Amino acid sequence: DVMSALQSSQALTPPSASPAPSEIGYVDETALDDSGKVKDAADQLAKFTSDQQKIYGAKLQTAKTDIDKQAVMADYNKSIQDKRDALMKPLVDQTKAATAAVAGKKSLLLVVDRADIIYGGTDITKDVHDALSK
């Protein structure tokens, strides 16, 4: 049906009303990224990255060979990634747990990101945001 509608020369008619609640939910990840915890973690990571750039910039200038420079850059990238994991993984885990809890309460079988929705679904963004704020 979708392929026929897309290949048809007739104009597509938009739905007249929102669909009824479904067993599929969605969360707007960008709205959750605006939460205080995520902003704090992003600020901490930015400060850490700035500090590490100074430290590794000095090391990079004292590196004599390309191999030494590559090793310094590898260490720098690893330190940034380790810090990112330390700051963000707990937040991701909390978000997944909150999403699962809300989905269970609302009897949803599937929850996806808002960016992947074309039509329908039940928006649980506010419920997940509220659960994360507790």
DSSP file (Angstrom, degrees, kcal/mol; ACC not computed):
  #  RESIDUE AA STRUCTURE BP1 BP2  ACC     N-H-->O    O-->H-N    N-H-->O    O-->H-N    TCO  KAPPA ALPHA  PHI   PSI    X-CA   Y-CA   Z-CA
    1    1 A D     >        0   0    0      0, 0.0     4,-2.4     0, 0.0     5,-0.2   0.000 360.0 360.0 360.0 -41.6    0.0    0.0    0.0
    2    2 A V  H  >  +     0   0    0      2,-0.2     4,-2.4     1,-0.2     5,-0.2   0.934 360.0  48.0 -65.0 -45.2    2.8    2.4    0.9
    3    3 A M  H  > S+     0   0    0      1,-0.2     4,-2.2     2,-0.2    -1,-0.2   0.912 112.0  50.0 -62.3 -42.0    4.6    1.7   -2.4
    4    4 A S  H  > S+     0   0    0      1,-0.2     4,-1.2     2,-0.2    -1,-0.2   0.916 111.0  49.3 -61.9 -43.5    1.4    2.2   -4.4
    5    5 A A  H  < S+     0   0    0     -4,-2.4    -1,-0.2     1,-0.2    -2,-0.2   0.894 112.8  47.2 -64.0 -39.9    0.7    5.5   -2.7
    6    6 A L  H  < S+     0   0    0     -4,-2.4    -1,-0.2     1,-0.2    -2,-0.2   0.850 114.6  45.7 -70.6 -34.3    4.2    6.8   -3.3
    7    7 A Q  H  < S+     0   0    0     -4,-2.2    -1,-0.2    -5,-0.2    -2,-0.2   0.611  93.1 102.1 -84.6 -12.2    4.2    5.7   -7.0
    8    8 A S  S  < S-     0   0    0     -4,-1.2     4,-0.1    -3,-0.2    -3,-0.0  -0.365  70.3-139.4 -71.4 149.9    0.7    7.1   -7.6
    9    9 A S  S    S+     0   0    0      2,-0.1     2,-0.1    -2,-0.1    -1,-0.1   0.548  75.4 100.6 -85.0  -7.6    0.3   10.5   -9.3
   10   10 A Q  S    S-     0   0    0      1,-0.1     2,-0.1    -5,-0.1    -2,-0.1  -0.468  84.9-102.5 -76.9 149.7   -2.4   11.5   -6.9
   11   11 A A        -     0   0    0     -2,-0.1     2,-0.3     1,-0.1    -1,-0.1  -0.457  37.8-112.6 -69.5 142.0   -1.7   13.8   -4.1
   12   12 A L        -     0   0    0     -2,-0.1    -1,-0.1    -4,-0.1    -6,-0.0  -0.591  25.7-136.9 -76.7 134.4   -1.3   12.1   -0.7
   13   13 A T        -     0   0    0     -2,-0.3     3,-0.1    -3,-0.0    -1,-0.0  -0.811  17.6-129.2 -93.6 127.3   -4.0   13.0    1.8
   14   14 A P        -     0   0    0      0, 0.0    -1,-0.0     0, 0.0     0, 0.0  -0.364  37.0 -88.1 -69.7 155.0   -2.8   13.6    5.3
   15   15 A P        -     0   0    0      0, 0.0     3,-0.1     0, 0.0     0, 0.0  -0.309  29.6-138.1 -62.2 147.0   -4.6   11.8    8.1
   16   16 A S  S    S+     0   0    0      1,-0.1     2,-0.3    -3,-0.1     0, 0.0   0.762  80.0  11.1 -80.8 -24.5   -7.6   13.6    9.4
   17   17 A A  S    S-     0   0    0      3,-0.0    -1,-0.1     0, 0.0     3,-0.1  -0.963  89.3 -85.4-147.6 162.7   -6.9   12.9   13.1
   18   18 A S        -     0   0    0     -2,-0.3    -2,-0.0     1,-0.1   101,-0.0  -0.386  54.7-103.1 -66.1 148.1   -4.1   11.6   15.3
   19   19 A P        -     0   0    0      0, 0.0    -1,-0.1     0, 0.0     3,-0.1  -0.286  39.1 -96.8 -70.4 159.8   -4.1    7.9   15.6
   20   20 A A        -     0   0    0      1,-0.2   101,-0.3    -3,-0.1    -3,-0.0  -0.316  58.9 -73.6 -67.5 158.3   -5.4    6.1   18.7
   21   21 A P        -     0   0    0      0, 0.0     2,-0.2     0, 0.0    -1,-0.2  -0.218  61.3-164.3 -52.5 145.1   -2.8    5.2   21.3
   22   22 A S        -     0   0    0      2,-0.4   100,-0.0    -3,-0.1    98,-0.0  -0.610  35.9-103.3-125.3-176.6   -0.8    2.2   20.2
   23   23 A E  S    S+     0   0    0     -2,-0.2    86,-2.7    85,-0.1    87,-1.5   0.352 100.2  81.6 -90.0   4.5    1.6   -0.4   21.6
   24   24 A I  E     -a  110   0A   0     84,-0.2    98,-2.2    85,-0.2    -2,-0.4  -0.948  62.1-174.7-113.8 128.2    4.5    1.5   20.1
   25   25 A G  E     -ab 111 122A   0     85,-3.4    87,-2.2    -2,-0.5     2,-0.3  -0.720   7.0-155.3-115.0 167.2    5.9    4.4   22.0
   26   26 A Y  E     -ab 112 123A   0     96,-2.5    98,-2.7    -2,-0.3    99,-0.4  -0.990   4.6-155.5-143.2 154.8    8.5    7.0   21.2
   27   27 A V  E     -a  113   0A   0     85,-2.2    87,-2.3    -2,-0.3     2,-1.2  -0.991  21.3-131.3-127.7 134.3   10.9    9.2   23.1
   28   28 A D    >>  -     0   0    0     -2,-0.4     4,-1.5    85,-0.2     3,-0.8  -0.746  21.0-168.9 -86.2  98.4   12.4   12.5   21.8
   29   29 A E  H 3> S+     0   0    0     -2,-1.2     4,-2.0     1,-0.3    -1,-0.2   0.820  82.8  60.5 -60.0 -32.9   16.0   12.0   22.7
   30   30 A T  H 3> S+     0   0    0      1,-0.2     4,-0.5     2,-0.2    -1,-0.3   0.869 103.4  50.8 -65.8 -33.9   16.8   15.6   21.9
   31   31 A A  H X4 S+     0   0    0     -3,-0.8     3,-0.8     1,-0.2    -1,-0.2   0.884 110.2  49.4 -68.2 -37.7   14.4   16.7   24.6
   32   32 A L  H >< S+     0   0    0     -4,-1.5     3,-1.8     1,-0.2     6,-0.3   0.829 101.7  63.2 -69.5 -31.0   16.1   14.4   27.1
   33   33 A D  H 3< S+     0   0    0     -4,-2.0    -1,-0.2     1,-0.3    -2,-0.2   0.693  94.1  63.6 -66.6 -17.2   19.5   15.7   26.1
   34   34 A D  T << S+     0   0    0     -3,-0.8    -1,-0.3    -4,-0.5    -2,-0.2   0.439  78.9 116.7 -85.1   0.7   18.4   19.1   27.4
   35   35 A S  S <> S-     0   0    0     -3,-1.8     4,-2.3     1,-0.1     5,-0.2  -0.268  78.4-113.7 -69.0 158.3   18.0   17.8   30.9
   36   36 A G  H  > S+     0   0    0      1,-0.2     4,-2.7     2,-0.2     5,-0.2   0.872 113.6  54.3 -60.0 -40.8   20.3   19.2   33.7
   37   37 A K  H  > S+     0   0    0      1,-0.2     4,-2.2     2,-0.2    -1,-0.2   0.909 110.4  45.8 -63.2 -41.8   22.2   15.9   34.2
   38   38 A V  H  > S+     0   0    0     -6,-0.3     4,-2.6     2,-0.2    -1,-0.2   0.910 113.2  49.7 -68.8 -41.2   23.1   15.7   30.6
   39   39 A K  H  X S+     0   0    0     -4,-2.3     4,-2.6     2,-0.2    -2,-0.2   0.913 110.7  50.4 -63.1 -41.6   24.1   19.3   30.4
   40   40 A D  H  X S+     0   0    0     -4,-2.7     4,-2.5     2,-0.2    -2,-0.2   0.926 111.8  47.3 -61.2 -44.5   26.3   18.9   33.5
   41   41 A A  H  X S+     0   0    0     -4,-2.2     4,-2.5     1,-0.2    -2,-0.2   0.905 112.1  50.0 -64.4 -40.9   28.0   15.9   32.1
   42   42 A A  H  X S+     0   0    0     -4,-2.6     4,-2.4     2,-0.2    -1,-0.2   0.897 111.2  49.4 -64.6 -39.9   28.6   17.7   28.8
   43   43 A D  H  X S+     0   0    0     -4,-2.6     4,-2.3     2,-0.2    -2,-0.2   0.915 111.2  49.1 -64.5 -42.8   30.1   20.6   30.6
   44   44 A Q  H  X S+     0   0    0     -4,-2.5     4,-2.6     1,-0.2    -2,-0.2   0.909 112.1  49.0 -62.1 -42.0   32.3   18.4   32.7
   45   45 A L  H  X S+     0   0    0     -4,-2.5     4,-2.9     2,-0.2    -2,-0.2   0.902 109.8  51.4 -65.8 -40.3   33.5   16.6   29.5
   46   46 A A  H  X S+     0   0    0     -4,-2.4     4,-2.3     2,-0.2    -2,-0.2   0.917 112.3  45.9 -62.4 -43.3   34.1   19.9   27.7
   47   47 A K  H  X S+     0   0    0     -4,-2.3     4,-2.6     2,-0.2    -2,-0.2   0.925 113.8  48.8 -65.3 -44.2   36.3   21.1   30.7
   48   48 A F  H  X S+     0   0    0     -4,-2.6     4,-2.8     1,-0.2    -2,-0.2   0.926 111.5  50.1 -60.7 -44.5   38.1   17.8   30.8
   49   49 A T  H  X S+     0   0    0     -4,-2.9     4,-2.3     1,-0.2    -1,-0.2   0.912 110.4  49.7 -61.4 -43.2   38.7   17.9   27.1
   50   50 A S  H  X S+     0   0    0     -4,-2.3     4,-1.5     2,-0.2    -1,-0.2   0.924 112.6  47.1 -61.0 -45.4   40.1   21.5   27.3
   51   51 A D  H  X S+     0   0    0     -4,-2.6     4,-2.0     1,-0.2    -2,-0.2   0.907 112.6  49.5 -63.0 -41.9   42.4   20.5   30.2
   52   52 A Q  H  X S+     0   0    0     -4,-2.8     4,-3.4     1,-0.2     5,-0.3   0.850 104.4  58.8 -68.0 -33.6   43.6   17.4   28.3
   53   53 A Q  H  X S+     0   0    0     -4,-2.3     4,-1.9    -5,-0.2    -1,-0.2   0.898 107.8  46.9 -61.5 -39.0   44.3   19.4   25.1
   54   54 A K  H  X S+     0   0    0     -4,-1.5     4,-1.7     2,-0.2    -2,-0.2   0.940 115.9  44.4 -66.0 -47.1   46.7   21.6   27.1
   55   55 A I  H  X S+     0   0    0     -4,-2.0     4,-1.7     1,-0.2    -2,-0.2   0.952 119.9  39.6 -63.4 -50.6   48.4   18.6   28.7
   56   56 A Y  H  X S+     0   0    0     -4,-3.4     4,-2.5     1,-0.2    -1,-0.2   0.760 108.7  62.5 -75.8 -23.1   48.6   16.5   25.5
   57   57 A G  H  X S+     0   0    0     -4,-1.9     4,-1.7    -5,-0.3    -1,-0.2   0.915 106.2  46.2 -63.1 -42.0   49.5   19.6   23.4
   58   58 A A  H  X S+     0   0    0     -4,-1.7     4,-1.2     2,-0.2    -2,-0.2   0.906 113.4  48.7 -65.7 -41.8   52.6   20.0   25.4
   59   59 A K  H  X S+     0   0    0     -4,-1.7     4,-0.9     1,-0.2    -2,-0.2   0.885 108.9  54.1 -64.4 -37.6   53.4   16.3   25.1
   60   60 A L  H  < S+     0   0    0     -4,-2.5     3,-0.3     1,-0.2    -1,-0.2   0.870 105.5  52.8 -66.0 -36.2   52.8   16.5   21.4
   61   61 A Q  H  < S+     0   0    0     -4,-1.7    -1,-0.2     1,-0.2    -2,-0.2   0.800 110.6  47.4 -70.5 -27.4   55.3   19.3   21.0
   62   62 A T  H  < S+     0   0    0     -4,-1.2    -1,-0.2    -3,-0.2    -2,-0.2   0.599  86.4 107.2 -89.0 -10.6   58.0   17.3   22.8
   63   63 A A     <  -     0   0    0     -4,-0.9     6,-0.0    -3,-0.3     3,-0.0  -0.494  52.3-166.1 -68.9 134.6   57.4   14.1   20.8
   64   64 A K        +     0   0    0     -2,-0.2     2,-0.2     2,-0.0    -1,-0.1   0.831  61.0  41.2 -95.6 -34.9   60.2   13.7   18.4
   65   65 A T  S  > S-     0   0    0      1,-0.1     4,-2.3     0, 0.0     5,-0.2  -0.695  81.4-113.2-113.8 165.7   59.0   11.1   15.9
   66   66 A D  H  > S+     0   0    0     -2,-0.2     4,-2.5     1,-0.2     5,-0.2   0.855 119.2  55.3 -62.3 -34.3   55.8   10.5   14.1
   67   67 A I  H  > S+     0   0    0      2,-0.2     4,-2.1     1,-0.2    -1,-0.2   0.906 107.7  48.5 -65.7 -41.3   55.4    7.3   16.0
   68   68 A D  H  > S+     0   0    0      2,-0.2     4,-2.3     1,-0.2    -2,-0.2   0.911 111.7  49.9 -63.3 -42.4   55.7    9.2   19.3
   69   69 A K  H  X S+     0   0    0     -4,-2.3     4,-2.5     1,-0.2    -2,-0.2   0.897 109.8  50.5 -63.8 -41.0   53.2   11.7   18.1
   70   70 A Q  H  X S+     0   0    0     -4,-2.5     4,-2.4     2,-0.2    -1,-0.2   0.888 109.7  51.0 -64.2 -38.3   50.7    9.0   17.1
   71   71 A A  H  X S+     0   0    0     -4,-2.1     4,-2.4     2,-0.2    -2,-0.2   0.906 110.1  49.3 -65.3 -41.5   51.2    7.4   20.6
   72   72 A V  H  X S+     0   0    0     -4,-2.3     4,-2.6     2,-0.2    -2,-0.2   0.931 112.6  47.6 -62.4 -45.6   50.4   10.8   22.3
   73   73 A M  H  X S+     0   0    0     -4,-2.5     4,-2.8     1,-0.2    -2,-0.2   0.878 110.8  51.6 -64.7 -37.7   47.3   11.2   20.1
   74   74 A A  H  X S+     0   0    0     -4,-2.4     4,-2.2     2,-0.2    -1,-0.2   0.915 111.2  47.5 -64.5 -42.4   46.2    7.7   20.9
   75   75 A D  H  X S+     0   0    0     -4,-2.4     4,-2.4     2,-0.2    -2,-0.2   0.911 112.4  50.1 -63.2 -42.4   46.6    8.3   24.6
   76   76 A Y  H  X S+     0   0    0     -4,-2.6     4,-2.3     2,-0.2    -2,-0.2   0.952 111.7  47.0 -60.5 -50.7   44.7   11.6   24.3
   77   77 A N  H  X S+     0   0    0     -4,-2.8     4,-2.5     1,-0.2    -1,-0.2   0.879 112.5  50.5 -60.4 -38.7   41.8   10.0   22.4
   78   78 A K  H  X S+     0   0    0     -4,-2.2     4,-2.8     2,-0.2    -1,-0.2   0.905 109.0  50.6 -66.9 -41.0   41.7    7.2   24.9
   79   79 A S  H  X S+     0   0    0     -4,-2.4     4,-2.0     2,-0.2    -2,-0.2   0.905 112.7  46.6 -64.7 -39.7   41.6    9.5   27.9
   80   80 A I  H  X S+     0   0    0     -4,-2.3     4,-2.6     2,-0.2    -2,-0.2   0.929 114.0  47.6 -66.4 -45.2   38.7   11.5   26.3
   81   81 A Q  H  X S+     0   0    0     -4,-2.5     4,-2.7     1,-0.2    -2,-0.2   0.903 111.1  50.9 -64.3 -41.2   36.8    8.4   25.4
   82   82 A D  H  X S+     0   0    0     -4,-2.8     4,-2.3     2,-0.2    -1,-0.2   0.909 112.4  46.5 -62.1 -42.1   37.2    6.9   28.9
   83   83 A K  H  X S+     0   0    0     -4,-2.0     4,-2.3     2,-0.2     5,-0.2   0.912 111.7  51.4 -66.5 -42.3   36.0   10.2   30.5
   84   84 A R  H  X S+     0   0    0     -4,-2.6     4,-3.1     1,-0.2     5,-0.4   0.927 111.8  47.4 -59.4 -45.6   33.0   10.3   28.1
   85   85 A D  H  X S+     0   0    0     -4,-2.7     4,-2.0     1,-0.2    -1,-0.2   0.914 111.3  50.9 -62.0 -43.1   32.1    6.7   29.0
   86   86 A A  H  < S+     0   0    0     -4,-2.3    -1,-0.2    -5,-0.2    -2,-0.2   0.869 119.1  36.6 -64.4 -36.6   32.5    7.4   32.7
   87   87 A L  H  X S+     0   0    0     -4,-2.3     4,-0.5    -5,-0.1    -2,-0.2   0.888 126.0  33.7 -82.7 -41.2   30.2   10.5   32.5
   88   88 A M  H  X S+     0   0    0     -4,-3.1     4,-2.7    -5,-0.2     5,-0.2   0.803 101.3  70.3 -92.2 -30.8   27.6    9.3   29.9
   89   89 A K  H  X S+     0   0    0     -4,-2.0     4,-2.7    -5,-0.4     5,-0.2   0.910  99.7  49.8 -59.1 -43.5   27.2    5.6   30.4
   90   90 A P  H  > S+     0   0    0      0, 0.0     4,-2.4     0, 0.0    -1,-0.2   0.894 112.3  49.0 -60.7 -36.4   25.4    6.0   33.8
   91   91 A L  H  X S+     0   0    0     -4,-0.5     4,-2.5     2,-0.2    -2,-0.2   0.906 111.4  48.5 -68.3 -41.3   23.1    8.6   32.1
   92   92 A V  H  X S+     0   0    0     -4,-2.7     4,-2.6     2,-0.2     5,-0.2   0.922 112.4  49.1 -63.1 -43.8   22.4    6.2   29.2
   93   93 A D  H  X S+     0   0    0     -4,-2.7     4,-2.4    -5,-0.2    -2,-0.2   0.907 111.6  48.9 -62.6 -42.0   21.7    3.4   31.6
   94   94 A Q  H  X S+     0   0    0     -4,-2.4     4,-2.7    -5,-0.2    -2,-0.2   0.902 111.6  50.0 -63.4 -41.2   19.3    5.6   33.7
   95   95 A T  H  X S+     0   0    0     -4,-2.5     4,-2.6     2,-0.2    -2,-0.2   0.913 111.0  48.4 -64.7 -43.1   17.5    6.7   30.5
   96   96 A K  H  X S+     0   0    0     -4,-2.6     4,-2.5     2,-0.2    -2,-0.2   0.918 113.3  47.5 -62.8 -43.0   17.1    3.1   29.3
   97   97 A A  H  X S+     0   0    0     -4,-2.4     4,-2.3     2,-0.2    -2,-0.2   0.918 113.5  47.2 -65.6 -43.1   15.8    2.0   32.8
   98   98 A A  H  X S+     0   0    0     -4,-2.7     4,-2.5     2,-0.2     5,-0.2   0.908 112.8  49.6 -64.7 -41.6   13.4    4.9   33.0
   99   99 A T  H  X S+     0   0    0     -4,-2.6     4,-2.7    -5,-0.2    -2,-0.2   0.920 111.5  48.7 -62.7 -44.1   12.1    4.3   29.4
  100  100 A A  H  X S+     0   0    0     -4,-2.5     4,-2.3     2,-0.2    -2,-0.2   0.897 111.5  50.0 -63.5 -40.6   11.6    0.6   30.2
  101  101 A A  H  X S+     0   0    0     -4,-2.3     4,-2.1     2,-0.2    -2,-0.2   0.931 113.5  44.5 -64.8 -45.4    9.7    1.4   33.4
  102  102 A V  H  X S+     0   0    0     -4,-2.5     4,-2.0     2,-0.2    -2,-0.2   0.920 112.6  52.2 -64.8 -43.3    7.4    3.9   31.6
  103  103 A A  H  <>S+     0   0    0     -4,-2.7     5,-2.9    -5,-0.2     4,-0.3   0.897 109.1  50.7 -60.2 -40.1    6.9    1.5   28.7
  104  104 A G  H ><5S+     0   0    0     -4,-2.3     3,-1.0     1,-0.2    -1,-0.2   0.916 109.7  49.5 -63.7 -43.0    5.9   -1.2   31.2
  105  105 A K  H 3<5S+     0   0    0     -4,-2.1    -1,-0.2     1,-0.2    -2,-0.2   0.832 115.8  43.3 -64.5 -32.0    3.4    1.0   32.9
  106  106 A K  T 3<5S-     0   0    0     -4,-2.0    -1,-0.2    -5,-0.2    -2,-0.2   0.344 111.1-120.4 -97.0   6.1    1.9    2.0   29.6
  107  107 A S  T < 5 +     0   0    0     -3,-1.0     2,-0.4    -4,-0.3    -3,-0.2   0.877  53.3 164.1  56.9  41.7    1.9   -1.6   28.2
  108  108 A L      < -     0   0    0     -5,-2.9    -1,-0.2    -6,-0.1   -84,-0.2  -0.737  30.0-164.0 -90.6 138.0    4.1   -0.6   25.3
  109  109 A L  S    S+     0   0    0    -86,-2.7     2,-0.3    -2,-0.4   -85,-0.2   0.720  75.3  21.7 -89.7 -24.1    5.8   -3.4   23.4
  110  110 A L  E     -a   24   0A   0    -87,-1.5   -85,-3.4    -7,-0.1     2,-0.4  -0.999  58.4-167.7-147.8 139.3    8.3   -1.2   21.6
  111  111 A V  E     +a   25   0A   0     -2,-0.3   -85,-0.3   -87,-0.2     2,-0.2  -0.999  16.4 172.9-130.2 130.0    9.9    2.3   22.2
  112  112 A V  E     -a   26   0A   0    -87,-2.2   -85,-2.2    -2,-0.4     2,-0.2  -0.767  39.2 -83.2-127.1 172.5   11.9    4.1   19.5
  113  113 A D  E >   -a   27   0A   0     -2,-0.2     3,-2.0   -87,-0.2   -85,-0.2  -0.529  36.4-121.8 -77.1 145.5   13.4    7.5   19.1
  114  114 A R  G >  S+     0   0    0    -87,-2.3     3,-1.8     1,-0.3   -86,-0.2   0.820 109.6  67.0 -56.2 -34.4   11.1   10.3   17.8
  115  115 A A  G 3  S+     0   0    0    -88,-0.3    -1,-0.3     1,-0.3   -87,-0.1   0.721  97.9  54.0 -61.9 -20.7   13.4   10.9   14.8
  116  116 A D  G <  S+     0   0    0     -3,-2.0     2,-0.4     2,-0.0    -1,-0.3   0.421  88.2  99.3 -94.1   0.8   12.4    7.4   13.5
  117  117 A I    <   +     0   0    0     -3,-1.8     3,-0.1    -4,-0.2     4,-0.0  -0.742  35.4 169.3 -94.5 132.3    8.7    8.0   13.6
  118  118 A I  S    S-     0   0    0     -2,-0.4     2,-0.3     1,-0.4    -1,-0.2   0.741  73.7  -7.4-101.1 -40.1    6.8    8.9   10.5
  119  119 A Y  S    S+     0   0    0   -101,-0.0    -1,-0.4     0, 0.0  -101,-0.0  -0.979 105.2   4.1-158.9 141.0    3.3    8.5   11.9
  120  120 A G        +     0   0    0     -2,-0.3     2,-0.0     1,-0.1  -102,-0.0  -0.213  57.8 118.8  85.1-170.6    1.6    7.3   15.0
  121  121 A G        -     0   0    0   -101,-0.3     2,-0.5     2,-0.0   -96,-0.3  -0.081  64.2 -82.0  92.1 165.9    2.9    6.0   18.3
  122  122 A T  E     -b   25   0A   0    -98,-2.2   -96,-2.5  -101,-0.1     2,-0.6  -0.934  36.2-133.5-110.8 122.2    2.5    7.1   21.8
  123  123 A D  E     +b   26   0A   0     -2,-0.5   -96,-0.2   -98,-0.2     4,-0.1  -0.638  32.4 165.4 -78.0 117.6    4.8   10.0   23.0
  124  124 A I     >  +     0   0    0    -98,-2.7     4,-2.5    -2,-0.6     5,-0.2   0.149  40.1 112.9-115.5  17.0    6.3    9.1   26.4
  125  125 A T  H  > S+     0   0    0    -99,-0.4     4,-2.9     1,-0.2     5,-0.2   0.924  78.4  47.0 -56.5 -49.5    9.0   11.7   26.4
  126  126 A K  H  > S+     0   0    0      1,-0.2     4,-2.8     2,-0.2    -1,-0.2   0.903 112.0  50.9 -62.6 -41.3    7.5   13.7   29.3
  127  127 A D  H  > S+     0   0    0      2,-0.2     4,-2.2     1,-0.2    -1,-0.2   0.911 113.2  45.0 -62.9 -42.2    7.0   10.6   31.4
  128  128 A V  H  X S+     0   0    0     -4,-2.5     4,-2.2     2,-0.2    -2,-0.2   0.919 113.0  51.1 -67.4 -43.0   10.6    9.5   30.9
  129  129 A H  H  X S+     0   0    0     -4,-2.9     4,-1.4    -5,-0.2    -2,-0.2   0.921 111.1  48.3 -59.2 -44.7   11.9   13.0   31.6
  130  130 A D  H  X S+     0   0    0     -4,-2.8     4,-0.6     1,-0.2    -1,-0.2   0.898 110.4  51.5 -62.9 -40.7    9.8   13.1   34.8
  131  131 A A  H >< S+     0   0    0     -4,-2.2     3,-0.6     1,-0.2    -1,-0.2   0.874 110.3  48.9 -64.6 -36.7   11.2    9.7   35.8
  132  132 A L  H 3< S+     0   0    0     -4,-2.2    -1,-0.2     1,-0.2    -2,-0.2   0.772 104.3  60.6 -73.0 -25.7   14.7   10.8   35.2
  133  133 A S  H 3<        0   0    0     -4,-1.4    -1,-0.2     1,-0.2    -2,-0.2   0.642 360.0 360.0 -77.4 -14.3   14.2   14.0   37.3
  134  134 A K    <<        0   0    0     -4,-0.6    -1,-0.2    -3,-0.6    -2,-0.1   0.478 360.0 360.0 -74.6 360.0   13.3   12.0   40.4
